[in-house]
């Protein structure tokens, strides 16, 4: 490792220690309870983006702003992706096969079917 690599590693660890809680908080605010299982993955993606930024630029002038924005941006991106995967047509009725965007595994289909049955029941009650 060169001294530049050592300096980058030290800067990265310093930023993670100093702003890691800010990033985690921003991610939790965006994803909420529904995306709680994605929080760690999003946090890691933000830290990876930070590492890449340090490789390119060597330093970050306003780390709190940069990290907060990166955390929110990544959390919104993943949340949108999650919502797109969970979309089901409104014209679904009990007995129909729920359709999700992309390839859905059996667990996702079963979960979606159960949720839709509850929603359909609630709408019928209304």
Buried (B, 14 or more C-beta within 10 A) or exposed (E): EEEEEEEBEEBBEEBBEEBBEBBBEBBBEBBEEEBEEBBEEBBEBBBEBBBEBBEEEEEBEEBEEBBBEBBBBBBEEBBEEBEEBBEBEEEBEEEEEBEBEEEBEEEBBEBBBEEBBEEBEEEEEE
